[in-house]
Amino acid sequence: MKKTPTPSPDALLDLWEVGDYLNMSESAVRRLVRDGIVPVIKLGGRPKSRIRVRRSDLDALIAASLSPATSGPLAK
């Protein structure tokens, strides 16, 4: 069975790949982009340019969104 290579931390992902990575629909990812939550790179400089997202930016967004447990067995 052939394995899909894991993208490097600075790999550029399209919106479908971002959705797979975050386990979200493409429309939900588009809303995050529209609201400025997910930083994008526009290739081509036109209004209909191709949009890409750095995987490292997604990892940073996830890390910044983590909050420690305040109760339960995982709380300190």
C-alpha positions in Angstrom: 0.0 0.0 0.0 1.4 3.4 -1.0 1.6 6.0 1.8 0.8 9.7 1.2 3.8 11.7 2.2 3.3 14.0 5.2 3.6 17.6 4.1 6.5 19.7 5.6 5.6 22.2 8.2 5.8 25.1 5.7 3.9 23.2 3.0 1.3 25.2 1.2 -2.1 23.6 1.5 -5.2 24.4 -0.6 -8.5 24.9 1.2 -9.6 21.3 0.7 -6.4 20.1 2.4 -6.9 22.6 5.2 -10.4 21.2 5.7 -9.0 17.7 5.9 -6.2 18.8 8.3 -8.7 20.6 10.6 -11.5 18.1 10.1 -13.8 20.8 8.8 -15.8 21.4 5.6 -14.4 23.6 2.9 -17.2 26.1 3.5 -16.2 26.4 7.2 -12.6 26.9 6.1 -13.7 29.6 3.7 -15.5 31.4 6.6 -12.4 31.3 8.7 -10.4 32.8 5.8 -13.1 35.4 5.2 -13.1 36.4 8.9 -9.3 36.7 8.9 -8.8 33.9 11.4 -6.7 31.8 9.0 -3.9 33.7 7.3 -3.7 33.0 3.5 -1.2 33.4 0.7 -2.8 34.6 -2.6 -0.9 33.3 -5.7 -1.4 35.4 -8.8 -2.4 38.8 -7.3 -5.9 38.8 -8.9 -9.3 38.7 -7.2 -9.7 35.1 -8.3 -6.2 34.1 -7.3 -5.5 30.7 -5.9 -5.5 30.7 -2.1 -3.0 28.7 -0.1 -2.3 28.3 3.7 1.0 27.4 5.4 0.7 24.3 7.5 2.9 26.0 10.1 0.3 28.9 10.4 -2.4 26.3 11.1 -0.2 24.6 13.7 0.3 28.1 15.3 -3.4 28.8 15.3 -4.2 25.5 16.9 -1.5 26.0 19.6 -2.8 29.5 20.3 -6.3 28.2 20.7 -5.4 25.5 23.3 -6.8 26.1 26.7 -5.8 24.0 29.8 -8.3 21.9 31.5 -9.9 23.7 34.6 -11.6 20.6 36.0 -11.5 16.9 35.7 -8.6 14.4 35.7 -6.5 16.5 33.4 -6.6 19.7 35.5 -3.6 20.4 37.7 
